[in-house]
Amino acid sequence: MDDLELIRPKQLADLLSISIPTLYRMINEGDLPPKVKIGKRAVGWRRSQIEEWMEERTEETASVE
């Protein structure tokens, strides 16, 4: 069921411990998984994709150290 759960921008910023402007910079630079359009002015991200992305970033960081 996690695959269907969507995370809204504020939730995602909180989860990543970043500010909303930083979140939007990351979106504009293509640094996040693709967003899902929920409505005309509403977007979200699949929780499962965000969790995978976070795990990959953690592994990349660990392999550099």
C-alpha positions as semicolon CSV with decimal commas, in nm:
position;residue;x (nm);y (nm);z (nm)
1;M;0,000;0,000;0,000
2;D;0,303;0,231;0,045
3;D;0,329;0,251;-0,334
4;L;-0,003;0,435;-0,344
5;E;0,073;0,670;-0,056
6;L;0,161;1,020;-0,168
7;I;0,377;1,268;0,018
8;R;0,292;1,636;-0,027
9;P;0,564;1,904;-0,058
10;K;0,558;2,018;0,306
11;Q;0,574;1,657;0,427
12;L;0,862;1,584;0,191
13;A;1,057;1,889;0,305
14;D;1,006;1,782;0,666
15;L;1,108;1,423;0,588
16;L;1,428;1,542;0,420
17;S;1,492;1,807;0,688
18;I;1,515;2,082;0,429
19;S;1,333;2,410;0,370
20;I;1,055;2,453;0,115
21;P;1,277;2,677;-0,106
22;T;1,546;2,405;-0,104
23;L;1,282;2,147;-0,197
24;Y;1,171;2,356;-0,495
25;R;1,533;2,410;-0,601
26;M;1,584;2,033;-0,595
27;I;1,265;1,986;-0,801
28;N;1,378;2,242;-1,059
29;E;1,723;2,082;-1,082
30;G;1,573;1,733;-1,128
31;D;1,730;1,599;-0,809
32;L;1,415;1,419;-0,687
33;P;1,208;1,131;-0,821
34;P;0,924;1,240;-1,051
35;K;0,628;1,407;-0,888
36;V;0,268;1,294;-0,938
37;K;0,012;1,553;-1,041
38;I;-0,287;1,522;-0,808
39;G;-0,488;1,817;-0,934
40;K;-0,447;2,148;-1,117
41;R;-0,221;2,291;-0,847
42;A;-0,144;1,991;-0,629
43;V;0,148;1,749;-0,654
44;G;0,291;1,471;-0,445
45;W;0,553;1,198;-0,457
46;R;0,509;0,825;-0,415
47;R;0,639;0,733;-0,071
48;S;0,798;0,415;-0,211
49;Q;1,000;0,612;-0,469
50;I;1,114;0,865;-0,210
51;E;1,223;0,586;0,026
52;E;1,418;0,416;-0,256
53;W;1,579;0,748;-0,351
54;M;1,677;0,815;0,011
55;E;1,827;0,467;0,044
56;E;2,029;0,511;-0,276
57;R;2,160;0,847;-0,157
58;T;2,258;0,694;0,176
59;E;2,442;0,409;0,000
60;E;2,622;0,655;-0,231
61;T;2,737;0,858;0,068
62;A;2,854;0,548;0,256
63;S;3,054;0,423;-0,045
64;V;3,238;0,757;-0,077
65;E;3,354;0,757;0,286
